[in-house]
């Protein structure tokens, strides 16, 4: 019984970490895009 609780907690942590990394990648791409837009000369 205790093993299943530990396994469930481990899976929750794993899923949480997965979504955090996914969000981090999206934020990084967004910042990179904004940086490129700001360096382009405005006309």
N, C-alpha and C positions, 0 to 999 in steps of 0.2 A: 504493500500500500504506500509506504513512504517513498519507494522508488518512483512511483507514478507522479507523486507530488513534485519531487525533484526534477523529473523529466519535463513536467509541465512548465515549471519555473524556468528551466533551461531553454525550452522552446520559446517562451515569452520573451526572454532576454535576447535570443537570437533574432526573432522577428523584429523586435524594437531596434536592434543594431542595424538590421538590413534596411529598415525604413529611414533611419538616421543617415546612413551612407548614401542612400538614393537621393534624399533631400539635399545633402551636402554637394553631390555632383551637380544637381540642377542649379543650386545657388552659385556654384563655381562657374558654370557655363553662362549664367545670367550676368555675373560680374564681368566675365571676360568679354561678353558681347557689349556691355555698357562701356567698358574701357576702350574697346575698338571704336565705338560710336563717338566717344568724346575726343579721340585723337584725330579723327577725320576732320579736315578743314570744312568749315561751314560756309555755304554760299548763299 
